[in-house]
């Protein structure tokens, strides 16, 4: 049986999204995933430990194996980003989640070409899932 867990470590309410169905469409149903919503303090700790960056970031995705991974989304950070953009909070959280799932699928954005491919994939999935 496939494991899927969503954990909210913040005091904020999560947007209503079919988290597991989205994961199943982008990855596949046999992919085990832990999705953790956290705040700036915890995200800063994780970002410092694994990326040597001192500060929060919107999302981090970690492949734990071929068919398993963990995603951390900094909900307050993402909400602040949404306010600065033309997106609703719900659509921006969806975009960040899609972004993380694509990373687990193997997408990167280290070069301009990779970034373009990643952005195109994000837009494709946003259109399908919105």
N, C-alpha and C positions, 0 to 999 in steps of 0.2 A: 504494500500500500504506500502511496506517495504521501510525504509529509508536507504540510503547508501551514504556516503559523503567522499570524499578524499580532504584533505586540505594540501597544501604545504606551510609551513611558512619559508622555506629556499630559498636561491637564486639559489640553485642547481636544475637541471632538474631531474625529477623522472624517474626511469627506466620504460620502456614500459612493463607493466604487466597487465593482466586482473584481476584487484583487486577484483571486485565484483564476478566474476565467481569463483575465488579461494575461496572467503569467502563462496559462496553458496555450493561448494563441501565439504568443511571441516565442516562448521556449517550447515546451511540450508538457503534456500532463504527467509524465514520469519524472519531472525535475523537482527535487525537494528544495523548498525555499522557506527561509525565515525572513520576514519583513518587519523591521523594527523602526518605529517612529520615536525619535528622541529630540532633545533640546540642544541648544548651543553648547552648553557645558560638556555634555557627554560626547557630542560630535567633535568638539575641539580635542578632547582626550583621545578619541579614536583616530582622528586626523593626524595628531602629533605622533601617536604610536606607530601608525602604519605608513604614513606618507611624509613624516618629518615636517609637517606644516603646522604652524601655531595659529590656529583659528578654526572656526567652523566652516563647513562647506554644505552645500545643499543635499548631496547624496554621495554615498560610498557603496560600492558593490564588490563583494568578495566571492570568487569562485572557491568553493571548498572541495570540489571534486568535479568529475566530468558531468555528473547529474545532480549537483547540489550547490547551493550558494546562499549568501546572506546579503540583504540590502538594509542599509541604515539611511533613513530620510530625516533630516533636521526640519521638523514641521514649522517652528517659528521662522527659520531662515527662508524656507520656501514661501511662506506667507508674506514675508517682507519682499521677496523677489516678485511675487505676483502683483503686489501693490505698485511696484515700479514699472511693471510691464502692462501690456494691454490685455492680459489674461485674467480670468477669474481664478480664485484660489483653487477651486476644484480642477480646472483645466491645467493649471500649472503643476499641481501635485501629480496629475496624470502624466504630464510630460516628463517630469523628473523620474517617475516610476518606469515609464517606457525607456528612458535613457539608461537607467540602471539595468533593466532587463536586457537591453541591447549589449551592454558591456558584458553581461554574463554569457551572452550568445557569441561573444568574440569581437564585437565592434570596438574600435578605438578611435581616438581623435587627436593623435600625436602630430599628425601632419595636416596641411591644408586639404589634401585629397581625402584623407580619412575623415576629417571633420565634415567635408561636404557629403560624403557617403552616409555618415552617422546622421547628419541633419535631415537628409532625404528620407532615411528610414524612420526617424522620429515623426516627420510630417506624414508619412504614409500611415503609420500606426495611429497617430492622432486622428486622422481622417476616418479610419476604419472604426476606431473605438469611441469617437465622440458622438 
